[in-house]
Amino acid sequence: MDKIEIFGTHESNTLAQLQDVASRAERAALMADGHLGYVMPIGGVAAYRDKVSVVGVGFDIACGNAAIRTNLKLPQIQGRLRELADEIQASLSFGVGLKNRAEDAPKSDPLFEEPAWEAVPDRHDRDRLRAKAREQLGTVGSGNHYVDVFADEEDHVWVGVHFGSRGFGYGVAHGFLALSQNKQWGERAPERETLLDVHSPVGDAYWQLMNLAGRYAYAGREWVARKVVSILGGREMELVHNHHNFAWIEEHGGEKLYVVRKGATPAFPGQKGFVGGSMGDNAVILRGATPADAATRDLQARALFSTVHGAGRVMSRTAAAGKRRRGKVIKEGAISREMMHEWVKGKGVVLRGGGTDESPHVYRRLPDVLKAQGATVEVLHTLRPFIVVMAGAEEFDPYKD
């Protein structure tokens, strides 16, 4: 079996990043929505023996998607879309460094008492990180993070969310980046490849905190999604939930490996996932195919049982939005707000927040990248967006994936 599997077409610098990662991994793959990242390309998957990549998992540890199918049908909410969008925006925290102000914020979640917190080496750093995490649990952030309301092909209403472990995961990633370079927790350190032996004290500590960040992200996304279901006046009927920036212990080719997915959705046969498109495009609920033919099974294995996590960027944030400093335009962006709003209006989407760096123009089309993944996944539902709520255009989010 080849060491590298590539789906779709990619720029040379993205492929060079993948080759570099593969030189240190046992196996690697690149999904069709891939693009350039820090050290490891977004859409990349790499499997290691007894090692985990801090930068591979990324700075938004456990970023992922959750979707809830409700008992509602579209006609029940269609006349209230603007009102509901306003209430979602007012009820949740969209932006940078914000606290969850809701009366029912999950600040007493049992995860805050987990022994894994002791893996932060200094008590002062530990207490500060835990306090920040407690305040931010259930905040959405900015950048490409969102809350959406969809309808499927039978007009069932779905709620979808996308974000990760916020300042907690960011702090963990930078802390271990510093420790791996013989610096103190909290010191600035260059963003370079850091492979930790999971059996070493520092590697074990990272593994514990990475998994805690995974629980934290799951708790935050589920609280937000259920909050929106409540705002809509519905009940939860089905939950589809997955990380796409994380590391797992998995068996591949009869061997236990540590698999890092950076912007890639796990897609073992029968495993469901929620994959978004853009603020003005459809999303999907999919699952890993359960194929009858050996060729598809082999392709799934070469993909390390992974698939896309979104449509994939084709334009950088700076190219799309331009550059501004102190309110002055230094460089015009390629995408205007008029272009963005024309697109989403044409799709019937009620948009709150959002910047031109997240306009549909800067993304591939999701059907194209799914087609490039071949028969490895099956689409169960196509979700049309009707409400999209994001942070405001001027928000910079250091915690985004």
N, C-alpha and C positions, 0 to 999 in steps of 0.2 A: 504494500500500500504506500502511495506517495506520502511524503511528510507534510506537504502543503496542499490544501484545496481552496480554490478561489471561485467565488460565484459572482457573476456580473463583470462589468468593466470598470477599471479604476485608473486614476492618475498614477504616474510613475513614482511620485514621492510616497504615495500610500502603499504601493507594492513594495517599495524599498524598505519602509517601516516594517511591513509584515515579514520580509526576508530576514531582517535584523532580529526580530522577535523569534522567528523560527530557528535561528542559529543557536539559541539557548534552550529551546523547548524540544520536547519529544515529538510533538505534532502541532500543527497550526492550521487555521482556516480563516477565511475572510468572507463575510456575508455580502450580499449584493448592495446593501445600503452603506457600505464602508466609505470612510474618508479619513483624511489625515488627523491624527490625534497627538497626544504627548507620549512619546516613546513607542506606544502601541497604537495602531490605527483603531478608530471607532469602527465597530463591526468586526473586530478581531477576536479570535478564540485561540488560546494556547494551552497545551497540556504539559505539565511538568511532573517529574518524579520528586516528591517530598519537598517541593519548593512552591512559593507563592510570590507573585510580582505585585509590589505595592502600587507602582504606577500603572500596572496593567489593570488591577481592580479599579484604580482611579481615585480621584479626590471626592467624588460624590459616591461614596461606598453605598451599594445597594440601591442605586437609582433604579426605578422600575415603574411598572404600570399596574393599575388595578381597575377592573371594570365590574360593575354590578348591574345585572338585569333586574328591572323592577317589575311590579305587577301592573304598571301603568301602560296605556297606549297613547300614542302621539296626540290624537284628537283631544285627550283629557288635559293637555298642557299647552297646546299650540296657541291658544289665545292669550296666554300669559307669559310668553317667552321673554319679553323685555323686563317685565316685573320680576320674574324668576332670576334672570341674569343679574339684575341689580341686587337682589337679596343674597345671591351666592357671593357676589363681590363684597358686599358689606359684612357678611357673616364670617368669612374666612380671611386669613392673613396672606396676602400676595405681596411679595417684596423681599427686601434684604434685611437681615438682622432683626426681624420683627418677632414679637412674642405672640403666643396664641392667647387672645383676649377673651375667647368664648368661655361662658360660665361652665360649660361641660368639657373643657379642655382636658385631655387625658394625662394630667400631671402626676397622678398617683399610680401610673401603670407599674405592674410588678417588675418590669425590666430594669427599673431604676435601683432595685435592690439586688441585682444579679452579682455574683462573685467576680464576674469578668471585669467589672470596673477596677478591681485591684491591679489589673494589668497595666494601668497607667502608672508610670514609675513614681511620680511625686504626688504626695497627698494634696498639695495646693493645686496642682494642675488637674488632678482627678476631680476635686470638688468643684473647680471652676467649669470644667468640661461638662460635668453632670448637671450643674445648675443651668448652663446654657441649653443643654439637651432637653431638660425638663420644660423650660420656657418655650422652646421652639417646636416641640412635638405637635404635629398637626398643622404646621405652617407650610405653605406651598412653595414659597420662593418666587424666583423670576426666571428670566431667560426662556428656555423652551419648556418650562414646567407649566402645567395647566390643569384646569377642571373643565370637562366637556360634558354636554348632554347630547345623546345620540338617539336615533331610532333605527331599528334593524328592518329587514325586508318584510317583516310582518307588523311593523309599526310598534313593536315593543320598545319601551324607553329604557335606555342604558345610561349609566353615569360612568365616566372614565376619568382617571387622574394619572398624572405623571410627575413624580419627584422622588427624592431619595432621603438620605439621612442628615441632610442640612449641615449645620455647623459642627455637629458631633462627628460625622464621618470625615468632614474636611479636617478637623483637628486631629483625628486618629491618623489619617494619611500623612499629614505633614509631620506629626510627631514621630512616626516610624521612619519617614524619609530622613529626618534629622538624626535619629538614633543609628540608622544604618551607615551614616557618614561620620560617625564618632562625634556627633554634636549633641547638645542637650535638647530634651523635649521642648518644643516651642521656638528653637532657633531656626532661622531661615536656612534652607538647604536647596541646592540646585535640583530641578526636576529631571532626574536621570534614573535609568533602570536600577531597581533594587530588588534582587531576588533573595528572599529570606528562607532559610532552612526551617521548615515547620517544626522540626524536632529540637531546635535550639531555643534557649530561653526567650530571645527577642522574637523569633518566628512564632513560637507558641503564643506569646502575648499578643502579637498582631492578629493571629488567627482567632483568638478569643474575642478581641474587640471588633474585628471585622464581622464576626457572626452576631455579636451584640448589635452592631449597627444595622445588620440585616433585620433583626427583630424590631428594632426601632423604626426602620423604614416601613416595614409591614404594618406596624401599629399606627403610624401616621397616615399612611394612604387609606387604610381601612376606616379610620376615624373620619377623614375628610370625605371619602366616598359615601359613607353612611350618613354623614351630616347633610350632604346634598340630597340624598334620597329622601331624608326627612323634610327638607325644604320643599321638594317637589310634591310631598304628600303621598309618597309611595311606600312599598315594602320591598325588602330584598328577597329575590327569588334565586339568584345564582351569583357566585363570586368567582372571577377569574383573576389571578394575581401572580405576578412574577417579577423577580429582579432581572435586570440586564447589565448591571455593573457589579460583578461579584465573583467569588471563587467557590467551587464545590469539589468534594471528593467523589469521584465517579470511576466506574470501571469501563475501560475502553480496550478492546482487543485482549480481554482477559487479564488486564493489569490495572491496579489501582493508581489513578493519576489525580493530580490537583489541577482542575480545569478553570482557567480564568476567562471570563467573558466580559469584554469591554464594549458595551453597546451591541449585545447579541442576546437573543431570547432562547432559553432552553427549550428544546422541541423533541424530546424522546417520543416514541410512538404512543399516541393517545394523550399526550400532555398538552393541555390547553394554554394559550397565551393571548394577551391583548396587545395589539400592535397599532399604534397611531400613524396617521398620515401627516397632515399639517392642519393649521387652523381653518383651512377652507377645503379640505379634502376628506374623503371617507377613511375610516379605520376598519380594522377587522378583528374578529375573534377567530383564531385558528387553532390547529392542533398538529402535533407531529403525526405524519402519516403512518398507518399500519399497513404496509405494502405486502403484496403477495409475491412480487418478483424480486429476485436477488439483486438486480442492478440498482433498484431504488434503496434497498437495505444497505447496500455498499455505499451509495452516495450519502445517505444519512450518517453512516459511520465516519465517512471522510469529513463531513461537516461537524464532527464531534457533537452530533445530535443538537444542532443549534440552527437558528434562523434569524431573520432581520429583527431589529427592535423599532424600526420606523422607516420612513421613506429615504432618509439619507440626504445630507446637505450637498448642494452643488455650488454654493456661494458662501464665502466667509461672512461673518457678522459685519466686519468693517466694510467689505465690498458692498454689502446690501444696504447698510444704514449710514455709511460714511463716517467721518470723524468730526467730533465737536469738542471744543475746549472752552470752558467757562461760558457756555451758551453760544459761542461763535462757531459757525460752520467752517471747518478747515478743509474738508473734502466732501463733496456731495456723494451720496450713496446711489447705487444703481436702482434702488426700489423706493418709490415715493409712497407716502401714506395714501394718496389717492389711488394708486395702483393696488395696494393691499386691500383697501376698503371696497373697491370695485369688485375684486375677486370674491371676497367673502359675502358681499351683498348678493352677487350673482348666484351664490350657492345657498342663499336663504339663511345665512348664519348671523346670529346676534352676537357681536363681538364686544367684550369688555376688556380694556387693556390691550397689551400686545404691541410689539414694535416691528418696524420693517425688517429687522434682522430675523424675524420669525415668519415673515410673509410666505404664503405658499409658493411664491416665485423662487425662493432659495432652496427648495426641496425637489428631489425626484418625485415621480408619481409612484405611489405605493403598488398599484397593480404591476408595474414594470419590474420592480425589485422582487416582488413575490414570484413573478414568472421566471425570473433568473434563478430562483432557488429550486426550480424543477419540481419534481413530485415529492419532495421531502416533507412538505406540509400540505394540509387541506384547510381551506377557508370554510368555516362553519357559519359565520354571519358577517355581513357587510353593514357597517354602522355609518349612517349619515349624520353629520354634526348639525345641531340647531342652536346650541349655546356654546360659546367658547369664552372662558374667563382666564385671563393671565395677568401678570403684573404690568404696570405701566411701561411705556416705551423707554423711559430714561433710567430704569432700574438696571444696575449692574449687579450680577449675582456671582459672588466668588465661589459658591457652593454648587453651581450647576455642573452637569456632566459634560 
